[in-house]
Structures are given as C-alpha cells and as structure tokens.
C-alpha cells in the first residue's frame, strides 16, 4: 500500500520523467545524441515565456514544444537552437490535431 501511494504521488507531481505535453511543434535537431546535449536546449527553451512545455527525445533527435496560444515563429526557434550550439534540420507543425509535413527552417 505504501508503494502504491508513493507511485500515485509521483504521477500526480509528474516526477516520473515523462512530461505530459500536447506538442504544437516538433523540431529535428542535428547533433542531438545524448542527455548532456539536451541540457542547453532545455535551458534555452524554458527561458522563453511562450513555451508551455517541452520534451526532448534523444533517440529520434527531436524536441517537441507546446506553447501558450501564440505560435512561436520558426526564426525564433532556429535562433534558440543555434544559440544552444545545434542546427535545425526540419520543423514539423501540428495544427488541428493533424501533423503537417516537415519543413526546412
């Protein structure tokens, strides 16, 4: 019973390591290969007030973003990625629940 309570508490606080986001944008990033690589990206995007949540998948080399209502301009995304020391290979926008094709930035 004690372990069940701890598990439920961890899920409620979302400390299990799997953020629950509904992505608006998926960015493919060249050179994103390890969790250390993701630290700079996470810091850069967390500073932006438009970003509601983010999820980094190092196996796919992608960063998924959820933003607060106002769409983040592709040039702003590209700048944040470049300041972190990486390069955007493509951006995929999700609109109305249907994924769009990948676009070169």
Secondary structure, 3 states (H helix, E strand, C coil): CHHHHHHHHHHHHCCCCCCCCCCCEEEEEECCCCHHHHHHHHHHHHHCCCEEEEEEECCCCEEEEEECCCCCCHHHHHHHHHHCCCEEEEEEEEECCEEEEEECC
